[in-house]
Amino acid sequence: MAKTLRFRFSRGQELKYIAHLDILRVFERAIKRANIPVAYTQGFNPRQKLVFGLPISIGLTSESEYADIELSEDMSPEEFITKINKGLPEGLKVEEAVARNTRDNIMNQITAARYEIVFEVKEPKSPSEIETMIYDLLSREEIIVMKKTKKGPRPVNIRPLIYSLSAEKTDEYRFRMKTFLSAGAENNLRADLLMQAFSQETKLETETVSMHRKALYASAYNEWKDPFEVAND
Amino acid sequence: MHPLTMMQLKIDDRILLKVKKPAKYTGNEWNMVKKSLDNIKMRFAFCFPDDYEIGMSHLGMKILYHILNKRDEVYCERAFSPWVDMEQIMREKNLPLYTLETYTPLSDFDMVGFTLQYEMSYTNILNMLDLGRIPIFSKDRKEGMPFVIAGGPCACNPEPLADFIDIFVIGEGEEVILEIADEYMSWKEKGESRAEFLKRVSGIEGVYVPSFYDVSYHDDGAVKNVIPKIPDVPDRIRRRIIKDLDAVDFPEDIIVPYIGTVHDRVMLEIFRGCIRGCRFCQAGFIYRPVRERSKEKLCDIARTSAQSTGYDEISMVSLSTSDYSELPDLCNSLIEFTEKESISLSLPSLRVDNFSLGLMDKVSKVRKSGLTFAPEAGTQRLRDVINKGITNEDLISSVKLAVSGGWNQVKLYFMIGLPTETMEDVEGISELSINLIESCRGISQNGKALNITLSTACFVPKPFTPFQWEPMDDMDILMKKQYHLKDLIKKRTRNIKYNYHDARISLIEAVLARGDRRLGKVIYSAWSKGCKFDGWDEFFSFDKWMEAFSECHLDPKFYANRKREYSEILPWDHIDMGISKEFLKNESQKAYEGDLTRNCAAGCSVCGAQIYKTGICTKTKRGLVYGENTKV
């Protein structure tokens, strides 16, 4: 039994067309529909005490999103999972939950993310051609892309934010790219921006077929940890 | 498997990830109705001729969706105008407009229904039919094609859309839509002709089949008469109403959209109609008489709706919240559970007084930023003309009360171009607003001056109001008045932000509102030139509309800016909204005298709505008695 929980949820095809704030709202409503005794913030505009690990952009599916919730009454993680899943629509599902006891919330703990991106090329390419392109790209010290910010587009060097990158051929025109990227409040590299940089720098025309988040990580003692492992740090 | 399921479309990522807010086109929202098509005898596509975010805020759609889907053998689905980015892709890829429930093209439905909320959505109706692969003109629809049906407030003058709509429903739809559905299923079983179905429904009260009527015109362009072409169709079509709101189903399991919409909350309809009778306001006449839902029923609805949707806000809906007869009791009962559940309660169109301010402190946890007042006219004289029963003093004391209660900003709504208006009345708008700022100096909690957002709409005369005979101000006069007001305000104060409506949009609205059947070709021509989303400033094209008028040899001024005689046959005279023409004439004359008419709660003015024998008409106060013998 616990008053604060950390949970992992997945987002499927059905709900990949909505933006992060909409996902947040779906959860808030699901919590109300499921009569989960959530705690609220004080003040004029009370909000549910619910924090998400990393924004999830339109088009992205995921098997590994995390959020922290505070409750007004004790509840077991199992009961929480059963209840909230009754209030959630198809395409969102809470998979696991644990009692949490950390000073930092999940948003501050997340530092890296693993993605799988399926893309298509216009002309057939061999696996080694793509491998060479990736090798060349990763050999550079700087990869400058224009990142949309609130103050307009700005040049950003994303090279330090790419921890690993590889691709395998799945079809004549199709490749599956696997990548491990910096994520979180400070240095976030979105999967779509990485793809944009990849096409731009390699001069390879690609069309993204799907983007999927495999995992999120927190860092602790210079190691990548599962966010559940640091739920009590 | 039902053969229709074969028609389901596949809309893939390559389309959806290229458009803004793709969730507008994917459906599957919480509480969306899912049915197996196996046992469905009638498929109904409810179409809202505007963007998803507007359409999903519309209570009428939620009500009819719920009512139709309660019937096992009927499936009601939804479609909206795709936004321009999506439309472009749909046209490029040759994708038809489809419903969100089953991705079925509109052309595969038994019936396709449009709600007519505002005139400026008419071109979107044509566009949706076209995208849905349904012939735009009724006369071109063949056996086996969908019937196109329409209802809503603008149906009170259906004539401009008569060429496109097979069946109009006049008035409230909850009962009549099921009568039409029953007729449809029995007709379909018998395998009769299209014309036979239209004949069948024309016998239902409140149903108007325009193709059964001939309209002839005088040489000067005015309507000469409207005559049924075939026997047994009514000369006049009477509006349907729901007599007892408690007895009719109200949706509690409403669809919860994933993306934000304009009204993204539980809407609690507390009553229909309005007792006030402001002479410019069509809604104040065409929804009479006032009928309330009981507070017990409302509490039930509120509780169940909140539970089934997870919404954290409930908003009362009516034309004038303060006029609900048991408002304090209703609020107290609602607050009992909303507080516990962290749900906020909002009460729009509330008159400001001590009671309502106290209430607002209690119920809404929103920041004290905006309060809205609608004096509508700047001088007492003109407010009397329009029967808006408030005085400068009322307004000043309300605003002072609000400011001392912590509100620093108010919105004021006025109209420009009201009948009998002079420049003095226009200047009165700025006088009144500045007066408000001055009166509130030094009483605000934080010492700041009152800030006003002042908006003026252009007055558009509407059918079934006492001003239905009035000419609209010429466009250049409206603009002159707007600029004059703008200058005056700029010279006097920085605390007023002034917005005004595009007079050119209002002109087209005025033409369509009081138009006749001949306008069908203008609407068609405007749409062919690319007009759509005409109510949106960024898409409205005045030039295209003017070209359309000139091609069709019709003068917009004839419809908008012409004074009609009381004796003239108006294009909507064969529609009986339950408001007598004599009453409207009398109100129109009283307007010229600046003579006020009491509200329905203070006493009956015999407007005609008493024929419905329900609502406030049956409980008129102050001993005023009338019955069936009353001459109307």
Interface residues (C-beta under 8 A of the other chain):
Chain A: E14 L15 Y17 I18 A19 D22 R25 V26 E28 R29 A30 I31 K32 R33 Y40 F44 N45 P46 I58 G59 G87 P89 E90 G91 E207 T208 V209 S210
Chain B: D13 R14 L16 L17 P22 A23 T26 N28 E29 W30 V256 Y258 I259 G260 A306 Q307 S308 T309 G310 Y311 D312 E341 S342 K365 V366 R367
